[in-house]
Amino acid sequence: LGLQPSMQQPSVGAPVVTSLEPLKGKIKDKHIAQIAEELQQWQIVASNLGFGEMGIENIETNHRSPAGQRMAFLRKWIARDGNAATYEKLSEVLEKLGEQGAAERIRRIAGELPLWQLVAKKLWHGAEQYRGDGDQAYSTGRSKDGISE
């Protein structure tokens, strides 16, 4: 079609992957409601992000609905941490807590990867954990057949 690669339209529902910068960026206001849906255990996430018991109780007292509490927590975290309140940081905390699915959905909201790449990344990561000794030779500077490079 004569289009430059950067001008081609993505398939429906698949964000264009131009860099990892969206993941490292500060969480945008337009994503707070979407992200809040992923934080069913927001109190534990808040604690892991340095919120004390009193801060968490304050949010619970001032916001009756669970959805309101999650959104209030996110807004307070973003206000407190500024540019350090990133999609990446939140994803890391969720993964640490065993919430890989929520972490991946946060990355998708950030626009880092389309769903198919998230699945491929997960499968590749799992495969890397089970590599045999032959693949470990690459990290030692030797080829797979044992000859030094």
Contacts in CASP RR format, 6 or more apart in sequence:
PFRMAT RR
TARGET T0000
AUTHOR 0000-0000-0000
METHOD contacts of the structure
MODEL  1
LGLQPSMQQPSVGAPVVTSLEPLKGKIKDKHIAQIAEELQQWQIVASNLG
FGEMGIENIETNHRSPAGQRMAFLRKWIARDGNAATYEKLSEVLEKLGEQ
GAAERIRRIAGELPLWQLVAKKLWHGAEQYRGDGDQAYSTGRSKDGISE
6 18 0 8 1.000
10 16 0 8 1.000
10 114 0 8 1.000
13 114 0 8 1.000
14 114 0 8 1.000
14 115 0 8 1.000
14 116 0 8 1.000
15 108 0 8 1.000
15 111 0 8 1.000
15 113 0 8 1.000
15 114 0 8 1.000
17 111 0 8 1.000
17 112 0 8 1.000
17 113 0 8 1.000
17 114 0 8 1.000
17 117 0 8 1.000
20 112 0 8 1.000
22 87 0 8 1.000
22 110 0 8 1.000
22 111 0 8 1.000
22 112 0 8 1.000
23 86 0 8 1.000
23 87 0 8 1.000
23 88 0 8 1.000
23 91 0 8 1.000
23 107 0 8 1.000
23 110 0 8 1.000
23 111 0 8 1.000
23 112 0 8 1.000
24 86 0 8 1.000
24 87 0 8 1.000
24 88 0 8 1.000
25 83 0 8 1.000
25 86 0 8 1.000
25 87 0 8 1.000
25 88 0 8 1.000
25 110 0 8 1.000
26 78 0 8 1.000
26 82 0 8 1.000
26 83 0 8 1.000
26 84 0 8 1.000
26 85 0 8 1.000
26 86 0 8 1.000
27 35 0 8 1.000
27 74 0 8 1.000
27 78 0 8 1.000
27 85 0 8 1.000
27 86 0 8 1.000
27 87 0 8 1.000
27 90 0 8 1.000
31 109 0 8 1.000
31 110 0 8 1.000
32 71 0 8 1.000
32 74 0 8 1.000
32 75 0 8 1.000
32 78 0 8 1.000
33 71 0 8 1.000
34 109 0 8 1.000
35 74 0 8 1.000
35 90 0 8 1.000
35 106 0 8 1.000
35 109 0 8 1.000
36 42 0 8 1.000
36 67 0 8 1.000
36 68 0 8 1.000
36 70 0 8 1.000
36 71 0 8 1.000
36 74 0 8 1.000
37 67 0 8 1.000
37 70 0 8 1.000
38 94 0 8 1.000
38 99 0 8 1.000
38 102 0 8 1.000
38 105 0 8 1.000
38 106 0 8 1.000
39 45 0 8 1.000
39 70 0 8 1.000
39 73 0 8 1.000
39 74 0 8 1.000
39 102 0 8 1.000
41 97 0 8 1.000
41 99 0 8 1.000
42 69 0 8 1.000
42 70 0 8 1.000
42 73 0 8 1.000
43 56 0 8 1.000
43 60 0 8 1.000
44 97 0 8 1.000
45 73 0 8 1.000
45 90 0 8 1.000
45 93 0 8 1.000
45 94 0 8 1.000
45 97 0 8 1.000
46 52 0 8 1.000
46 55 0 8 1.000
46 56 0 8 1.000
46 59 0 8 1.000
46 73 0 8 1.000
46 77 0 8 1.000
47 56 0 8 1.000
48 93 0 8 1.000
48 96 0 8 1.000
48 97 0 8 1.000
49 77 0 8 1.000
49 81 0 8 1.000
49 89 0 8 1.000
49 90 0 8 1.000
49 93 0 8 1.000
51 73 0 8 1.000
51 76 0 8 1.000
51 77 0 8 1.000
56 73 0 8 1.000
59 69 0 8 1.000
59 72 0 8 1.000
59 73 0 8 1.000
59 76 0 8 1.000
60 69 0 8 1.000
62 72 0 8 1.000
63 69 0 8 1.000
63 71 0 8 1.000
63 72 0 8 1.000
77 85 0 8 1.000
78 85 0 8 1.000
87 106 0 8 1.000
87 107 0 8 1.000
87 109 0 8 1.000
87 110 0 8 1.000
87 112 0 8 1.000
90 103 0 8 1.000
90 106 0 8 1.000
91 103 0 8 1.000
91 104 0 8 1.000
91 106 0 8 1.000
91 107 0 8 1.000
92 103 0 8 1.000
94 100 0 8 1.000
94 101 0 8 1.000
94 102 0 8 1.000
94 103 0 8 1.000
94 106 0 8 1.000
95 103 0 8 1.000
100 122 0 8 1.000
104 118 0 8 1.000
104 122 0 8 1.000
107 113 0 8 1.000
107 118 0 8 1.000
108 114 0 8 1.000
108 115 0 8 1.000
108 118 0 8 1.000
113 121 0 8 1.000
134 144 0 8 1.000
135 144 0 8 1.000
137 143 0 8 1.000
137 144 0 8 1.000
137 146 0 8 1.000
138 144 0 8 1.000
141 148 0 8 1.000
141 149 0 8 1.000
142 148 0 8 1.000
142 149 0 8 1.000
143 149 0 8 1.000
END
